[in-house]
């Protein structure tokens, strides 16, 4: 089985070789006074359409066109190649026309969001795995609700069993809000566990006022607090993994519109 | 103990559908109904299950994940016994992303449509600022683009569109008769050049070698935009080309000026000088002469040469500043033993005896007239149909001895005699008008009027009185068809003013600064040149240089003889190029409409001259046979220069990449030939030329018709 490192090395080398070939062809084309901007433009269009088809391919799982993993690999390396062809196409010139500025800006944003997403998909998953139990993103609201109700059930049962309101008061004052709270955007990923630590410290401090039975119940609550910390971590991370596509995919379609306008203008006005 | 939140029991697990547009509004409370929202986001909840009928009983079908079969069971009507309150379904994350996508797509499409249909469409589609050279077309796309017509997608349509676009360029840029041909020369010229220059690929760059292998001979369809790319900014250099791009068509390719550029061949001496001037003899023999030095002989090149206004060409100063001090006397005929003027008009000698014996009426005619017709006179006679017929009938017969002439020739001689009389009478009575009428239509050039030489009818009148006193009466009678009156006395030139108290100088000496004079001894009227650039001589030389008629040739040969009065051809050369002969009156002049292949700016190099001055580059060649290129030689390309050709090493001293640069464009032009460089012709209608690959396709025809409609605003 091919290791991740070997696969990355091989595909990177192949991409670099193709890019090198393109540079050589571009240089020769320029020397030969050929319309290299036209050639690279058409190549870029083909690459863009191919890259965009990756999104369509995900919606057509019944078509036997290689695995999604293969498509993703092609998407990643063809994306890098497209960035390279874009530089060849513009010749490094900063665009100054209205359509060209919009087109270049859209391409830049799509490429940047893609690169960001690639980095995110490589950087975040190991951290989420190390954080604790892996959760399905769509179930996280339910799991949060379950934590809230479970904590309520435990505290209510403890009050009935021990005839003490110490844990009940603590739940009302601290735990209820903590379990129902939805974390801020990136705080859990950036090590923002202050709320979690505050709750754990307060729970720890409460133990000296608890009976032996209440301490056992407090341990159960501490497990739930830990589960909530992981839940928040998973939620923030997975939300980021999904939200970058809110930039990448919509901008891709805007890019296609500007590209179509650009192609139309070229076919209409170009001298070459 | 680690608390796991997700159940791993399969039938306890909810079935998630993240790809659905909508999710149940109660899912976050762990109370999602089994039916889920409808495709349009409507809640479809009725109960926790959809009871199934088994026989005549309804059975609960609640899934295990919700607690399996409920206690109350289905209602008698088959509805669920655990009704679920309706929820407000939530849009899924995927659906939200889809909405953002469509919004952005619509926004981009709106921008594009507004840009196309909106008023500032030109600004919107403008890919960038034009260079400053084309700034006046910034708001007029139609100056350079076809704004109508279908998209050019096929290769044929694109070729036709490129051709049409090039024609739009050529509306303003006159590139000569071969605008799209490399260097503006014809294919035949290119083929000839290719045959002359053997292919040599010494040390050419790898890219150039690869291109040459893939595309020998360079691109076949060079459009203007192949080299000139617009919309790159105001300060963009439209002529920017790499040296490799310049060489892509060449069969001889090299890495740089110092590394492989062919050695110069006779540069910059492509032709002989327009004036015959031997630098070697003048510098080594004449100028050092002490006497001449005292008379203002040149001491340096700058004495005679100065740069043109553009600094490129070195010009020769005018005649007065250069040659006049030594050669003015020669031109005026100082020390000349022969006549200093040209015989313009003369009473030719006729064989009177033979004519009278043949019954021809001669009338008054001097017996001592013995010389023949002058070429000028013959030219004026040819302007008279009767004289022309007489000359033709006379043929080779000698009018001074008609003993062997046929009767017809004698009759022709008789008619010619009266034509001569008529000519003199016309010139006497009409003056310059008669000359111009007989010369016929004026040739091109304002100087043609000078062929009259400011002819003085008074001078001829005096001559006529002395030579043929009864001429006017005789000619009048002859033209009325009457017999001419008998001569009163023998026609002999009477000494003019013999009783005068004062002595007259010689007639020739009396016109020291040029003019008309006569010699009664030979019945001839002369014109004496008045000095350098005499209008009479230059006008007649120009008028007859390219005239093949025998009379014109005779005039030209007489005037252009090296010993002829005025000695024009001592310095001025006669070039025969392409079958056309011209006299070179001027030295080489700047030609703004002519772009040479190689360009050089003298003033930029003055500061680089060494101790030898101009001789740093222009060294005298004492061995060269300079004289052979002049004299009877009329081919300007057949010559040996007084200077040794420049060599590449001299230029390469500075022209290296790290010093003054060695790019092709520093010294060479691509667009060469006779053209109005970058001269705008805003009123010129588009000139349509069919492409070489014209197929007659209707779409091409339509495209070309569009070019015609694409009028300038």
Interface residues (C-beta under 8 A of the other chain):
Chain A: X27 X28 X30 X31 X32 X33 X34 X35 X93 X95 X96 X97 X98 X99 X100 X102 X106 X132 X133 X135 X136 X137 X138 X139 X141 X142 X143 X144 X145 X146 X147 X149 X223 X224 X226 X227 X231 X242 X245 X246 X249 X250 X251 X253 X254 X257 X258 X260 X261 X264 X265 X267 X268 X269 X270 X271 X272
Chain B: X1 X2 X3 X4 X5 X6 X14 X16 X18 X23 X27 X28 X29 X30 X32 X93 X96 X97 X100 X101 X102 X103 X104 X105 X107 X108 X109 X111 X112 X115 X116 X123 X124 X125 X126 X127 X128 X129 X141 X144 X145 X146 X151 X152 X153 X162 X165 X166 X207 X208 X210 X211 X214 X215 X218 X219 X222 X223 X224 X225 X226 X227 X231 X232 X233 X242 X244 X245 X248
